[in-house]
Amino acid sequence: MPIERLSRGFKDISLSFEVNPINNDLITVRNDVAIARAVRNLVLTTPGERLFNPNLGSQVSELLFDNVDEMSASAIHDEIEETLNKYEPRIKLTKVKVEPNYDDNEFNVTIFYDIIGIDALPQQLNFALQSTR
């Protein structure tokens, strides 16, 4: 007998911390937006930043101080894949693309994934990684 997948929704609070004028509660984000924010936050979180889960996060921020080249892009790619496969069970990672942008001294990251448990189209998340001084 085939296993039937139950659809469920995902909800998180908005990072703007704005209040809903109707119910005076924090505004929430749902499903694909909530998961996209969680994926981005996982990549940008450094291990040790979360008090009760010190292993959560990735070493991407440390890799940003290396030279902007293909080898660094490959290391960032591997770190993102490992982190998302380990800490985000709500997605099935399909592809991670990290391209060095030599002119702006940054890496352009594109993450392709499918959301598990809800009927949603394949997702794509784009952002730039740049070392902060």
N, C-alpha and C positions, 0 to 999 in steps of 0.2 A: 504494500500500500504506500503510495507516495506521501511524503511529508508535506503538510500544508503550511505555508508561511503566513503567520499572522502579521498584518500590517499594524504599525504603531507610529505614533508621532513623536517628534523630538522637540523640546522646548528649552529655551535658555533666556536669561535676562539680557537686555540690551546693554552694551557697554557705554552708552550715553547716559545711563541712569536717569533718564527722563521719566516723569510721572504721567500716567494715563489720567487725563482730566475727568473721565467718567467714573472710574472706580478708585482713584488715588493709589493705585498700585504701580509698580515699576512696569515699563513697557517690555514686552517679551518678543523674542524672535523665534520662529518655528522652522522645523524640518531642515530644508536645504541651507537656509541662511545660518541657522544655529550650528550646523555641522561644519559649514565653511569657516565660520569663526573659530570653532574648536580646532580644526585642522591647522589654521594659520597660527593660533596661539600655541599649539604643540610644537610647531617648528621654531617659533621664536622664544619659547621658554627654555631657560638654561637649567640643567639639573641642579637641585639644591634650592631653587627659587620657591618651590611649593613646600610649605612647612611640614605637612603630614604625609607627603609623598616625595621625598628628596630625590628619587631616581627619575621622576617624570621630566621629560623634556629632551632636547637634542643639543649637540655640540656645535650646531651651525654657527652660532655667534662667535665662537672661537675660530672657526675656519674662515670667517670673513676678513681676518687680518692677514691671511696669506695673500700671495700674488693673485691677481685676477687673471686666471688662465684655465686651460682645459683640465689640468690635474686637480685644481681646487674645485672646479665645477663638478668633477666626478666624485670627489670626496663629499661635497655637499649633497649631491644626488643620493649617494649611498646612505648618508646620515638621515636624510629626510625619509627615504624608503623604510629604513630600519625603525625609526621612531614611530611613523604612522602605522606600520604593521604591528608594532608592539603595543601601542597605547590607544589606538582608535578602532575599536571593534565594530563600530557602526558603518564603516566603509570598506569597500573592496577596492584597493589601489590598483589602477590599471596602467598608469604611466606617470613618471616624473621626468620633467625636462628642465635642466638647468643650463642656461647659456650665459657665458661671460659677456658683459658689456664693457668693453675696454675704454670707451670714451667717457662714460660716467662712473667708472670704477665701482661697478656693482654687478650682481648676478640677477638675471631675470628668471624667475621660477614659474613653471606651469605644472600644476598637479591635476591629473585626470583620475576620477574615481567614480564608483557607483555606490549609492546609498543602500544599505541592507535594511530590509524591513518595511520600506514604503515604496510605492510606485512613483518613481521619479526618473527623469531623463538622466543620462550620464552627465556628471558634473565636471566643471573645469574651474580651477582657482588660479589666478595670476597675481603675482606680487614681485616686488624687487627687494633683494637683500643687499644692504649696504653697510659697511662698517661705520660705527659711530665713534666719535672721538671723545 
